């Protein structure tokens, strides 16, 4: 149960070994989250993230292994994570994603399907089980990591952006469906972030670090905003981007 300040005390992080998830987990633990269950595909990285959570104040941590390329594993992963908490869940974070290589993947049906599974299908399957369990509980929050790239998809990253756009739109409808249930969903739309996933990619305007994203999320969690932007200025930038004529957008997006 959240404490008197509205801070989550029990947290499940799906994709818990990602740089952004680890930065956010540390801040949640410093803000009195005492139970943290981390799920991901690398036991080594999950163990490091769990150790960090302990250092920042968690008293109970555990891990769950899963493969986001296999959507059939989503419900089982959620069940395992919830069972390991063993009590009420305050916050579930979905931080699963794969940037991929557009040029290498766009003519490869297997690789393209992999991008869809990791960025869209697995999170959607997980959300169905999360929704069912939290609604039955009568409370809880969900934070889903989308992307600013979902707002207007670029031709040179349409696999990633398109999958995130699908997840983004679905989550907006899901958030509306949760009204009156005691459960709330928020979307995180970060711009470019310096992480191991983006290593080697040319730095774009408004690029931030994982710690900055985590700080913006902590502020956003206490708000009533459906969408948490990071950095916040992107809210206004993408309001304009959304309405640019196609010819202008193509020129800007190709840069």
For each residue, the residues with C-beta under 8 A, 3 or more apart:
1: 9 10 88 90 139
2: 5 6 7 8 9 90
3: 6 7 9 32
4:
5: 2 32
6: 2 3 222
7: 2 3 28 31 32 33
8: 2 11 28 33 90 91 141 221
9: 1 2 3 32 33 34 35 90
10: 1 33 34 35 36 85 87 88 89 90 91
11: 8 25 28 33 35 36 37 89 90 91 92 93
12: 36 37 39 78 81 82 85 89 91 92 93
13: 16 21 24 25 36 37 38 39 92 93 95
14: 39 40 66 77 78 81 92 93 94 95 96 123 126
15: 18 21 39 40 68 93 94 95 96 97 145
16: 13 21 22 25 37 38 39 40 46 49 63 93 95
17: 21 22 38 40 41 42 45 46 48 49
18: 15 21 22 40 95 97 195 197
19: 22 23 193 195 196 197 210
20: 23 24 95 145 190 193 195 210 213 214
21: 13 15 16 17 18 24 25 38 49 93 95
22: 16 17 18 19 25 26 48 49 52 210
23: 19 20 26 27 210 211 213 214
24: 13 20 21 27 28 93 95 213 214 217 218
25: 11 13 16 21 22 28 29 33 36 38 49 52 53 56
26: 22 23 29 30 52 53 55 56 214
27: 23 24 30 31 56 214 215 217 218
28: 7 8 11 24 25 31 33 36 91 218
29: 25 26 32 33 34 36 53 56 57 58
30: 26 27 56 57
31: 7 27 28 218
32: 3 5 7 9 29 57
33: 7 8 9 10 11 25 28 29 36 57 58 90 91
34: 9 10 29 57 58 59 60
35: 9 10 11 58 59 60 61 85 87
36: 10 11 12 13 25 28 29 33 50 53 58 60 61
37: 11 12 13 16 61 62 63 64 81 84 85
38: 13 16 17 21 25 46 49 50 53 61 62 63 64
39: 12 13 14 15 16 46 63 64 65 66 77 80 81
40: 14 15 16 17 18 45 46 49 63 64 65 66
41: 17 65 66 67 68
42: 17 45 46
43: 46 47 63 65
44: 47 48
45: 17 40 42 48 49
46: 16 17 38 39 40 42 43 49 50 63 65
47: 43 44 50 51 63
48: 17 22 44 45 51 52
49: 16 17 21 22 25 38 40 45 46 52 53
50: 36 38 46 47 53 54 61 62 63
51: 47 48 54 55
52: 22 25 26 48 49 55 56
53: 25 26 29 36 38 49 50 56 57 58 61
54: 50 51 57 58 59 61
55: 26 51 52
56: 25 26 27 29 30 52 53
57: 29 30 32 33 34 53 54
58: 29 33 34 35 36 53 54 61
59: 34 35 54
60: 34 35 36
61: 35 36 37 38 50 53 54 58
62: 37 38 50 84
63: 16 37 38 39 40 43 46 47 50
64: 37 38 39 40 77 80 81 84
65: 39 40 41 43 46
66: 14 39 40 41 70 73 74 76 77
67: 41 70 73
68: 15 41 73 96 98 117 118 122 123
69: 114 117 118 122
70: 66 67 73 117 122
71: 74 117 121 122 124 125
72: 75 76 125
73: 66 67 68 70 76 77 122
74: 66 71 77 78 122 123 125 126 128 129
75: 72 78 79 125 126 128 129
76: 66 72 73 79 80
77: 14 39 64 66 73 74 80 81 126
78: 12 14 74 75 81 82 126 129 130 133
79: 75 76 82 83 129
80: 39 64 76 77 83 84
81: 12 14 37 39 64 77 78 84 85
82: 12 78 79 85 89 133
83: 79 80 86
84: 37 62 64 80 81
85: 10 12 35 37 81 82 88 89
86: 83
87: 10 35
88: 1 10 85 137 139 140
89: 10 11 12 82 85 92 133 134 137 140
90: 1 2 8 9 10 11 33 139 140 141
91: 8 10 11 12 28 33 140 141 142 143 221
92: 11 12 13 14 89 130 134 140 141 142 143
93: 11 12 13 14 15 16 21 24 142 143 145
94: 14 15 123 126 127 130 142 143 144 145
95: 13 14 15 16 18 20 21 24 145
96: 14 15 68 118 119 122 123 126 145
97: 15 18 118 119 145 147 164 197
98: 68 114 115 118 119 160 197
99: 160 197 198 201
100: 104 105 111 114 115 159 160
101: 104 105
102: 105 106 156 157 158 159 160
103: 106
104: 100 101 108 111
105: 100 101 102 108 111 112 114 115 159
106: 102 103 112 158 159
107:
108: 104 105 111 112
109: 112 113
110: 113 114
111: 100 104 105 108 114 115
112: 105 106 108 109 115 116 159
113: 109 110 116 117
114: 69 98 100 105 110 111 117 118
115: 98 100 105 111 112 118 119 159 160 163
116: 112 113 119 120 121 159 163
117: 68 69 70 71 113 114 120 121 122
118: 68 69 96 97 98 114 115 121 122 163
119: 96 97 98 115 116 123 160 163 164 167
120: 116 117 123 124 163 164 166 167
121: 71 116 117 118 124 125
122: 68 69 70 71 73 74 96 117 118 125 126
123: 14 68 74 94 96 119 120 126 127 144 167
124: 71 120 121 127 128 167 170
125: 71 72 74 75 121 122 128 129
126: 14 74 75 77 78 94 96 122 123 129 130
127: 94 123 124 130 131 142 144 170 171 174
128: 74 75 124 125 131 132
129: 74 75 78 79 125 126 132 133
130: 78 92 94 126 127 133 134 142
131: 127 128 134 135 142 174 177 178 183
132: 128 129 135 136
133: 78 82 89 129 130 136 137
134: 89 92 130 131 137 139 140 142 181 183
135: 131 132 138 178 181 182 183
136: 132 133
137: 88 89 133 134 140 182 183
138: 135 181 182 183
139: 1 88 90 134 182 183
140: 88 89 90 91 92 134 137 182 183 184
141: 8 90 91 92 183 184 185 186 221
142: 91 92 93 94 127 130 131 134 183 184 185 186
143: 91 92 93 94 185 186 187 188 217 221 228
144: 94 123 127 167 171 185 186 187 188
145: 15 20 93 94 95 96 97 188 190
146: 150 164 167 168 171 187 188 189
147: 97 150 160 161 164 168 189 190
148: 151 189 190 191 229 234 238
149: 153 154 157 160 161 164 165
150: 146 147 153 161 164 165 167 168 189
151: 148 165 168 189 238 241 242
152: 238 241 242 244 249 253
153: 149 150 157 158 161 162 165
154: 149 157 158 161 253 254
155: 158 250 253 254
156: 102 253 254
157: 102 149 153 154 160 161
158: 102 106 153 154 155 161 162
159: 100 102 105 106 112 115 116 162 163
160: 98 99 100 102 115 119 147 149 157 163 164
161: 147 149 150 153 154 157 158 164 165
162: 153 158 159 165 166
163: 115 116 118 119 120 159 160 166 167
164: 97 119 120 146 147 149 150 160 161 167 168
165: 149 150 151 153 161 162 168 169
166: 120 162 163 169 170
167: 119 120 123 124 144 146 150 163 164 170 171
168: 146 147 150 151 164 165 171 172 187 189
169: 165 166 172 173
170: 124 127 166 167 173 174
171: 127 144 146 167 168 174 175 185 187
172: 168 169 175 176 187 226
173: 169 170 176 177
174: 127 131 170 171 177 178 185
175: 171 172 178 179 184 185 186 187 226
176: 172 173 179
177: 131 173 174
178: 131 135 174 175 181 183 184 185
179: 175 176
180:
181: 134 135 138 178
182: 135 137 138 139 140
183: 131 134 135 137 138 139 140 141 142 178
184: 140 141 142 175 178
185: 141 142 143 144 171 174 175 178 226
186: 141 142 143 144 175 220 221 225 226 227 228
187: 143 144 146 168 171 172 175 226 227 228
188: 143 144 145 146 213 217 220 227 228 230
189: 146 147 148 150 151 168 227 228 229 230 234 238
190: 20 145 147 148 193 208 213 229 230
191: 148 204 206 207 208 230 231 234
192: 198 201 203 204 206 207 208
193: 19 20 190 198 207 208 209 210 213 230
194: 198 203 207 208 209 210
195: 18 19 20 198 199 210
196: 19 199
197: 18 19 97 98 99
198: 99 192 193 194 195 201
199: 195 196
200:
201: 99 192 198
202:
203: 192 194 207
204: 191 192 207
205:
206: 191 192 231 233 234 237
207: 191 192 193 194 203 204
208: 190 191 192 193 194 212 213 230 231
209: 193 194 212 213
210: 19 20 22 23 193 194 195 213 214
211: 23 214 215
212: 208 209 215 216 230 231
213: 20 23 24 188 190 193 208 209 210 216 217 230
214: 20 23 24 26 27 210 211 217 218
215: 27 211 212 218 219
216: 212 213 219 220 228 229 230 231 232
217: 24 27 143 188 213 214 220 221 228 230
218: 24 27 28 31 214 215 221 222
219: 215 216 222 223 228
220: 186 188 216 217 223 225 228
221: 8 91 141 143 186 217 218 228
222: 6 218 219
223: 219 220 228
224:
225: 186 220 228
226: 172 175 185 186 187
227: 186 187 188 189 235
228: 143 186 187 188 189 216 217 219 220 221 223 225
229: 148 189 190 216 232 233 234 235 238
230: 188 189 190 191 193 208 212 213 216 217 234
231: 191 206 208 212 216 234
232: 216 229 235
233: 206 229 236 237
234: 148 189 191 206 229 230 231 237 238
235: 227 229 232 238 239
236: 233 239 240
237: 206 233 234 240 241
238: 148 151 152 189 229 234 235 241 242
239: 235 236 242 243
240: 236 237 243 244
241: 151 152 237 238 244 249
242: 151 152 238 239
243: 239 240
244: 152 240 241 248 249 252
245: 248 249
246: 249 250
247: 250 251
248: 244 245 251 252
249: 152 241 244 245 246 252 253
250: 155 246 247 253 254
251: 247 248 254 255
252: 244 248 249 255
253: 152 154 155 156 249 250
254: 154 155 156 250 251
255: 251 252
